[in-house]
Amino acid sequence: MSQFISVFDMLKIGVGPSSSHTLGPWKAAQQWISKLKKTAVFLKADAIQIDLYGSLSLTGKGHATDIAVLMGLSGADPEYIPIAEIDETIQSIKESGLLYLNNERMISFSLESIHFQKAFLPFHSNGMTFTAYHQSKVISQETYYSIGGGFVIQDDDILVDKVELTKQNFPFSINRAIQLEAYCKKQNLSISEIVFENELILRSKDTIDKELQRIWDTMLECMYIGCHTKGFLPGGLQVKRRAFDTHSKLIKGTRYSNPKEWITAIRSTEVKFREILKWVSCFALSVNEVNASLGRVVTAPTNGSAGVIPAVLMYYLVIENHKANFEQIQKFLLTASKIGSIFKENATISAAMGGCQAEIGVSSAMAAAALTELLGGTPSQCLVAAEIAMEHHLGLTCDPIAGLVQIPCIERNAMGAIKAINAAEMALETNPNEVKVPLDTVIDTMWKTAKDMNKKYKETSEGGLAVTVRMVDC
C-alpha cells in the first residue's frame, strides 16, 4: 500500500497554543468518544478519568492540555467553536461538577480526575489514557499519543490522519525528496502541480480550492487579529503583545476596514529593507500571539510554528508581487505541505520528540521551498531552499519557560520566517548540481540529532531557558 499525507493533514485549522499538547489531546478525546459510541459503553459511563504522561504532563498546564481534553470530551469542534465558548465551557464544568459528554449526556466530573503523570510511556513522550467507569468498575480504557501537528495514533496504528491508497490509483507515490524531484523532472511539473494531482484522487478541484481558501482566510484573519490586539498574553509571564505596536508604526495611519483591504493598505506603504524585516516579524509575531491566547490558527505544520508560513506568504503578497492572487496562494500552500509531509514521514514534526528544530525548523523549510517556487525557482532549487532552512535550525531545543508557548516560541517564528526568505534567495542563486547536502540527508540528520538530544530539551521545561529563567524574573 502507498501512504499519502494530504495538504489538509499538514495544514489543519485548530485552537492554540499547541498542536501536540492542545489540538492532539482534543482530537484524542473526540476519537475516544467515537469509540465509546460504537458500543453501549457511552451510555453506561458514569465517571471518567484522564491520565496525561511525559511531556503532556510536564508542560500540560502551560499548553492548556487539560482544557483541550475537556473540550474534546464535550464534543466541541476546534475548527469552528467560537473562541469565547471555551472559557464558558470550562467555567461551567468547574462550577457545576458536571461534564456534558459529547454534548449529549451529563455525568459527574471533577477537574481532579485529570492526573498529570510525570512518567513517560515507552511508545511516545506525549501519551494520554482515557478511562471510563460504571459503578466504579473500568468499562473502557484507551491510550492515545499526540505525535505532533495534531496527528493522533494508538500504539498499534498507522497514522490516523493518513489515507491509504494503492499505487495503481495514486499517481505519485512520494515519501522522500529525491522521489519528488524525480517526478517533477520526469513529468515536467512543479512541486505544487505534483501535489495537486495527488490531492485530486481524494477530492474534487472545487473542494481543494475551497478548503485552501479557507486555510488562507484563517491565516489572514489570525494575522489581522494579532496586529490589532494589544495587551498582555495569559499565563502569568506577563508577556506584552508586540505585534500591535510594531504594526501601528508600520501602517502609518493608512485606512482599511477588513483583512483584504488591509493587504492593499500595506502594499501602498513605502517599504524599505528595515521595514521589510519588521513587517515579516510583525506577521509572524501576530499569529503566535493569537496562538498563545488560545486563538484559532492553522497548524503549519504545528501550532507552535504556525506563524512562519503565513508570514512568508504575506511577505510575497505585499512585498514581492502586488498582483498575486489565489493561484499563487494555492501553489505556496501545496508546495509547503509536501515538504512538511516528507519531514513527517522520515523524522518528526513534534518538539516533544525532536526539539524545536522539528517545529520551527520544519516550518522554515516548508516556507522556503514554497517561496522559491513562487519566485520562479525550479523544483530542485525549492528542495535546496528547504535544506538550507533546516540546516540552520539543526539542534534547536524546545525549552518553553513555564511550559507556555510564549518564550522563546513566539520570537522563533519571526526568526524562522526571516531564515526562510533568506534560504529562498540563496537557493535561487544556487546550482542544484553543486549542492553538497541533499534535503533527504538533512532530514535524516535532523532525526538522528533528535534521537541524540537529551529529553529535558524536548518540550519538558526541564532544561535550557525553562530552568535558567525564573517566572519571577519575567
PEGIPE-V241933 format. One record per residue. N is the residue number from 1. RES is the residue in three letters. PHI is phi in degrees with one decimal (none if undefined). PSI is psi as a letter, one per 30 degrees, with the letter a starting at -180 (none if undefined). Layout:
BEGIN
N_RES_PHI_PSI ; N_RES_PHI_PSI
END
This chain:
BEGIN
1_MET_none_k ; 2_SER_-100.8_k ; 3_GLN_-110.0_k ; 4_PHE_-139.9_k ; 5_ILE_-100.3_j ; 6_SER_-71.9_l ; 7_VAL_-57.2_e ; 8_PHE_-83.6_f ; 9_ASP_-84.6_e ; 10_MET_-78.0_e ; 11_LEU_-117.2_j ; 12_LYS_-108.5_k ; 13_ILE_-89.3_k ; 14_GLY_-162.6_a ; 15_VAL_-103.1_k ; 16_GLY_-75.2_l ; 17_PRO_-99.4_f ; 18_SER_-143.1_k ; 19_SER_-71.3_e ; 20_SER_-84.2_e ; 21_HIS_-103.8_f ; 22_THR_-118.9_d ; 23_LEU_-63.0_e ; 24_GLY_-59.8_e ; 25_PRO_-59.7_e ; 26_TRP_-58.8_e ; 27_LYS_-68.8_e ; 28_ALA_-62.0_e ; 29_ALA_-61.3_e ; 30_GLN_-64.2_e ; 31_GLN_-65.2_e ; 32_TRP_-65.4_e ; 33_ILE_-58.5_e ; 34_SER_-60.6_e ; 35_LYS_-66.3_e ; 36_LEU_-61.4_e ; 37_LYS_-72.3_f ; 38_LYS_-77.7_f ; 39_THR_-129.3_a ; 40_ALA_-78.8_f ; 41_VAL_-60.4_e ; 42_PHE_-57.1_e ; 43_LEU_-80.6_f ; 44_LYS_-86.5_f ; 45_ALA_-58.4_k ; 46_ASP_-118.0_f ; 47_ALA_-156.6_l ; 48_ILE_-136.6_k ; 49_GLN_-131.0_k ; 50_ILE_-123.9_k ; 51_ASP_-113.7_k ; 52_LEU_-105.8_k ; 53_TYR_-118.4_l ; 54_GLY_59.0_b ; 55_SER_-63.3_e ; 56_LEU_-62.7_e ; 57_SER_-81.9_e ; 58_LEU_-66.6_e ; 59_THR_-122.6_g ; 60_GLY_-64.2_e ; 61_LYS_-63.1_e ; 62_GLY_-65.9_f ; 63_HIS_-94.8_g ; 64_ALA_61.0_h ; 65_THR_-63.9_e ; 66_ASP_-62.9_e ; 67_ILE_-64.8_e ; 68_ALA_-62.2_e ; 69_VAL_-61.1_e ; 70_LEU_-65.4_e ; 71_MET_-66.9_e ; 72_GLY_-64.1_e ; 73_LEU_-64.9_f ; 74_SER_-79.4_f ; 75_GLY_90.7_g ; 76_ALA_-76.6_k ; 77_ASP_-100.3_j ; 78_PRO_-64.6_f ; 79_GLU_-75.4_e ; 80_TYR_-123.8_f ; 81_ILE_-59.4_k ; 82_PRO_-59.7_k ; 83_ILE_-55.1_e ; 84_ALA_-61.9_f ; 85_GLU_-72.4_f ; 86_ILE_-63.8_e ; 87_ASP_-61.2_e ; 88_GLU_-63.2_e ; 89_THR_-65.4_e ; 90_ILE_-65.1_e ; 91_GLN_-64.0_e ; 92_SER_-63.9_e ; 93_ILE_-63.4_e ; 94_LYS_-61.1_e ; 95_GLU_-76.9_e ; 96_SER_-92.9_f ; 97_GLY_69.2_g ; 98_LEU_-127.8_k ; 99_LEU_-117.8_k ; 100_TYR_-84.9_i ; 101_LEU_-63.8_j ; 102_ASN_53.4_g ; 103_ASN_60.4_g ; 104_GLU_-125.8_e ; 105_ARG_-148.7_k ; 106_MET_-87.9_k ; 107_ILE_-135.2_l ; 108_SER_-67.5_k ; 109_PHE_-156.7_k ; 110_SER_-121.1_k ; 111_LEU_-61.4_f ; 112_GLU_-70.3_f ; 113_SER_-79.2_f ; 114_ILE_-97.0_j ; 115_HIS_-104.5_k ; 116_PHE_-95.8_j ; 117_GLN_-97.8_k ; 118_LYS_-73.7_f ; 119_ALA_-65.2_k ; 120_PHE_-99.7_k ; 121_LEU_-75.2_k ; 122_PRO_-66.4_f ; 123_PHE_-73.7_e ; 124_HIS_-160.8_l ; 125_SER_-74.9_f ; 126_ASN_-108.5_i ; 127_GLY_-103.6_l ; 128_MET_-151.8_k ; 129_THR_-122.1_k ; 130_PHE_-107.4_k ; 131_THR_-127.3_k ; 132_ALA_-111.0_k ; 133_TYR_-122.1_l ; 134_HIS_-132.5_j ; 135_GLN_51.6_h ; 136_SER_72.1_g ; 137_LYS_-103.8_k ; 138_VAL_-69.1_k ; 139_ILE_-117.4_f ; 140_SER_-160.0_k ; 141_GLN_-148.6_k ; 142_GLU_-135.0_k ; 143_THR_-111.6_k ; 144_TYR_-124.5_l ; 145_TYR_-130.6_k ; 146_SER_-96.1_j ; 147_ILE_-103.7_g ; 148_GLY_106.4_k ; 149_GLY_68.0_g ; 150_GLY_83.5_g ; 151_PHE_-77.3_k ; 152_VAL_-130.0_k ; 153_ILE_-136.7_l ; 154_GLN_-108.7_l ; 155_ASP_-65.3_f ; 156_ASP_-108.6_g ; 157_ASP_-95.9_l ; 158_ILE_-84.0_l ; 159_LEU_-56.9_k ; 160_VAL_-59.6_e ; 161_ASP_-86.7_g ; 162_LYS_-82.2_l ; 163_VAL_-113.5_k ; 164_GLU_-89.7_k ; 165_LEU_-135.5_l ; 166_THR_-79.2_l ; 167_LYS_-62.8_f ; 168_GLN_-68.4_e ; 169_ASN_-105.4_g ; 170_PHE_-117.3_j ; 171_PRO_-61.9_e ; 172_PHE_-131.0_j ; 173_SER_-86.7_j ; 174_ILE_-134.4_k ; 175_ASN_-136.5_g ; 176_ARG_-132.8_l ; 177_ALA_-62.5_e ; 178_ILE_-64.0_e ; 179_GLN_-68.6_e ; 180_LEU_-60.1_e ; 181_GLU_-61.9_e ; 182_ALA_-64.3_e ; 183_TYR_-63.1_e ; 184_CYS_-60.5_e ; 185_LYS_-69.6_e ; 186_LYS_-65.2_e ; 187_GLN_-91.4_f ; 188_ASN_56.5_h ; 189_LEU_-121.6_l ; 190_SER_-77.7_l ; 191_ILE_-60.5_e ; 192_SER_-63.3_e ; 193_GLU_-69.0_e ; 194_ILE_-61.0_e ; 195_VAL_-63.8_e ; 196_PHE_-62.2_e ; 197_GLU_-61.7_e ; 198_ASN_-66.1_e ; 199_GLU_-62.6_e ; 200_LEU_-64.5_f ; 201_ILE_-70.4_f ; 202_LEU_-93.4_e ; 203_ARG_-156.4_l ; 204_SER_-74.4_l ; 205_LYS_-59.8_e ; 206_ASP_-61.0_e ; 207_THR_-67.4_e ; 208_ILE_-59.2_e ; 209_ASP_-60.0_e ; 210_LYS_-62.9_e ; 211_GLU_-72.9_e ; 212_LEU_-66.4_e ; 213_GLN_-63.8_e ; 214_ARG_-65.5_e ; 215_ILE_-63.3_e ; 216_TRP_-65.6_e ; 217_ASP_-59.8_e ; 218_THR_-66.8_e ; 219_MET_-60.9_e ; 220_LEU_-63.8_e ; 221_GLU_-61.3_e ; 222_CYS_-62.7_e ; 223_MET_-62.5_e ; 224_TYR_-61.9_e ; 225_ILE_-61.9_e ; 226_GLY_-62.4_e ; 227_CYS_-76.8_f ; 228_HIS_-118.6_g ; 229_THR_-122.8_k ; 230_LYS_-111.5_l ; 231_GLY_119.8_a ; 232_PHE_-123.1_l ; 233_LEU_-79.5_k ; 234_PRO_-72.8_l ; 235_GLY_120.8_f ; 236_GLY_103.3_f ; 237_LEU_-80.4_f ; 238_GLN_56.1_h ; 239_VAL_-79.4_k ; 240_LYS_-77.9_k ; 241_ARG_-66.5_k ; 242_ARG_-105.5_f ; 243_ALA_-60.7_e ; 244_PHE_-60.1_e ; 245_ASP_-65.8_e ; 246_THR_-62.4_e ; 247_HIS_-63.0_e ; 248_SER_-60.1_e ; 249_LYS_-72.1_e ; 250_LEU_-78.9_e ; 251_ILE_-74.4_f ; 252_LYS_56.5_h ; 253_GLY_75.8_g ; 254_THR_-64.5_k ; 255_ARG_-94.1_k ; 256_TYR_-169.2_l ; 257_SER_-132.6_f ; 258_ASN_-156.0_l ; 259_PRO_-57.4_e ; 260_LYS_-70.4_e ; 261_GLU_-66.2_e ; 262_TRP_-60.1_e ; 263_ILE_-59.0_e ; 264_THR_-62.1_e ; 265_ALA_-64.2_e ; 266_ILE_-65.2_e ; 267_ARG_-59.9_f ; 268_SER_-81.8_f ; 269_THR_-79.3_l ; 270_GLU_-76.3_k ; 271_VAL_-119.0_k ; 272_LYS_-108.1_l ; 273_PHE_-55.9_e ; 274_ARG_-63.7_e ; 275_GLU_-66.4_e ; 276_ILE_-60.3_e ; 277_LEU_-59.1_e ; 278_LYS_-67.4_e ; 279_TRP_-63.2_e ; 280_VAL_-60.4_e ; 281_SER_-62.8_e ; 282_CYS_-61.5_e ; 283_PHE_-60.4_e ; 284_ALA_-66.7_e ; 285_LEU_-60.4_e ; 286_SER_-60.9_e ; 287_VAL_-63.0_e ; 288_ASN_-80.0_f ; 289_GLU_-73.1_e ; 290_VAL_-64.4_e ; 291_ASN_-58.8_e ; 292_ALA_-66.9_f ; 293_SER_-101.0_g ; 294_LEU_59.2_h ; 295_GLY_-86.6_l ; 296_ARG_-90.5_k ; 297_VAL_-135.7_l ; 298_VAL_-108.6_k ; 299_THR_-64.0_k ; 300_ALA_-146.9_i ; 301_PRO_-89.9_f ; 302_THR_-130.0_l ; 303_ASN_-70.2_e ; 304_GLY_-63.3_f ; 305_SER_-115.6_g ; 306_ALA_-69.4_f ; 307_GLY_-85.5_f ; 308_VAL_-67.6_e ; 309_ILE_-64.5_e ; 310_PRO_-62.3_e ; 311_ALA_-65.5_e ; 312_VAL_-72.2_e ; 313_LEU_-66.0_e ; 314_MET_-63.8_e ; 315_TYR_-56.3_e ; 316_TYR_-62.7_e ; 317_LEU_-70.6_e ; 318_VAL_-102.3_f ; 319_ILE_-115.0_e ; 320_GLU_-81.8_e ; 321_ASN_-145.5_j ; 322_HIS_-69.2_f ; 323_LYS_-94.7_g ; 324_ALA_-62.1_k ; 325_ASN_-135.3_a ; 326_PHE_-61.7_f ; 327_GLU_-57.9_e ; 328_GLN_-70.1_e ; 329_ILE_-60.7_e ; 330_GLN_-61.8_e ; 331_LYS_-59.1_e ; 332_PHE_-59.4_e ; 333_LEU_-67.6_e ; 334_LEU_-64.6_e ; 335_THR_-64.9_e ; 336_ALA_-58.4_e ; 337_SER_-63.2_e ; 338_LYS_-65.5_e ; 339_ILE_-62.6_e ; 340_GLY_-62.0_e ; 341_SER_-67.4_e ; 342_ILE_-66.4_e ; 343_PHE_-63.1_e ; 344_LYS_-61.6_e ; 345_GLU_-75.5_f ; 346_ASN_-110.7_f ; 347_ALA_-146.0_c ; 348_THR_-162.8_l ; 349_ILE_-118.7_g ; 350_SER_-106.2_k ; 351_ALA_-65.2_f ; 352_ALA_-68.9_f ; 353_MET_-103.5_e ; 354_GLY_-129.6_g ; 355_GLY_76.8_a ; 356_CYS_-71.4_f ; 357_GLN_-57.1_f ; 358_ALA_-79.5_f ; 359_GLU_-112.5_d ; 360_ILE_-64.7_e ; 361_GLY_-60.6_e ; 362_VAL_-68.3_e ; 363_SER_-63.1_e ; 364_SER_-65.3_e ; 365_ALA_-64.6_e ; 366_MET_-60.9_e ; 367_ALA_-66.3_e ; 368_ALA_-62.9_e ; 369_ALA_-63.8_e ; 370_ALA_-64.7_e ; 371_LEU_-64.6_e ; 372_THR_-60.3_e ; 373_GLU_-62.2_e ; 374_LEU_-66.3_f ; 375_LEU_-86.2_g ; 376_GLY_96.4_g ; 377_GLY_-73.2_l ; 378_THR_-76.4_l ; 379_PRO_-54.7_e ; 380_SER_-64.1_e ; 381_GLN_-68.9_e ; 382_CYS_-61.1_e ; 383_LEU_-68.8_e ; 384_VAL_-62.7_e ; 385_ALA_-60.9_e ; 386_ALA_-62.6_e ; 387_GLU_-64.2_e ; 388_ILE_-60.8_e ; 389_ALA_-61.0_e ; 390_MET_-70.8_e ; 391_GLU_-54.9_e ; 392_HIS_-97.6_g ; 393_HIS_-122.7_f ; 394_LEU_-55.3_k ; 395_GLY_85.7_f ; 396_LEU_-66.5_k ; 397_THR_-87.3_l ; 398_CYS_-114.2_j ; 399_ASP_-137.4_i ; 400_PRO_-67.7_k ; 401_ILE_-65.5_k ; 402_ALA_60.8_g ; 403_GLY_70.0_g ; 404_LEU_-94.6_k ; 405_VAL_-85.8_i ; 406_GLN_-133.8_d ; 407_ILE_-116.3_j ; 408_PRO_-96.9_g ; 409_CYS_-59.9_e ; 410_ILE_-64.2_e ; 411_GLU_-63.1_e ; 412_ARG_-63.4_f ; 413_ASN_-65.1_e ; 414_ALA_-63.5_e ; 415_MET_-65.5_e ; 416_GLY_-64.4_e ; 417_ALA_-67.4_e ; 418_ILE_-62.4_e ; 419_LYS_-62.6_e ; 420_ALA_-63.1_e ; 421_ILE_-64.1_e ; 422_ASN_-62.4_e ; 423_ALA_-62.7_e ; 424_ALA_-63.2_e ; 425_GLU_-63.8_e ; 426_MET_-66.1_e ; 427_ALA_-64.4_e ; 428_LEU_-65.4_f ; 429_GLU_-100.9_g ; 430_THR_-109.4_k ; 431_ASN_-86.5_j ; 432_PRO_-55.8_f ; 433_ASN_-69.0_f ; 434_GLU_-102.2_g ; 435_VAL_-70.5_k ; 436_LYS_-90.3_f ; 437_VAL_-122.4_j ; 438_PRO_-67.4_l ; 439_LEU_-59.6_e ; 440_ASP_-59.2_e ; 441_THR_-66.9_e ; 442_VAL_-70.4_e ; 443_ILE_-66.0_e ; 444_ASP_-62.0_e ; 445_THR_-65.8_e ; 446_MET_-60.1_e ; 447_TRP_-68.2_e ; 448_LYS_-64.9_e ; 449_THR_-61.8_e ; 450_ALA_-60.8_e ; 451_LYS_-70.0_f ; 452_ASP_-80.7_f ; 453_MET_-68.8_k ; 454_ASN_-60.3_k ; 455_LYS_-64.5_f ; 456_LYS_-69.7_f ; 457_TYR_-100.9_g ; 458_LYS_-118.1_i ; 459_GLU_58.9_h ; 460_THR_-113.1_f ; 461_SER_59.6_g ; 462_GLU_-109.9_g ; 463_GLY_-152.9_l ; 464_GLY_64.5_b ; 465_LEU_-57.8_e ; 466_ALA_-60.4_f ; 467_VAL_-111.2_f ; 468_THR_-84.9_f ; 469_VAL_-113.8_k ; 470_ARG_-89.6_l ; 471_MET_-57.1_e ; 472_VAL_-65.2_f ; 473_ASP_-76.9_f ; 474_CYS_-89.7_none
END
